[in-house]
């Protein structure tokens, strides 16, 4: 749900430093994605109004880094799975149909007109961890390039 976009020309690092960019990108994403996951869970918990929303918070997880068809490296951090319970007027009930935890996160982020005020947490989670992620990215780069 949160995104970082870094654009390098084709083989820029490979030619310049004789280093494989794919190795650096994959390792950097593997090192930094858990930081964003932890931050997103922390920020989402701040807006939890009832037990049903904590189910959405606990479903936040990290996917494995993967390379796209356009050679971009991505990792997804966000809610997974479906909610089978709901809270209505303070009471827990079973749902007639499952609701995606990602949809519940969207409701939390943007609100539901006339029912629920927005309680944004996605950008706050990115902003909270951005300096630490940038440091980890630099460390991954330095390890592969050989700088200390």
Secondary structure, DSSP 8 states (H G I E B T S, - for coil): ---------TTHHHHHHS--HHHHHHHHHHHHHHHHHHHHHHHHHHT--SHHHHHHHHTEEE---EE-TTS-EE--EEE-SEEEEEEETTEEEEEEEEEEHHHHHHHHHH-BTTTB-----HHHHHHHHHHHHHHHHHHHHHHHHT--
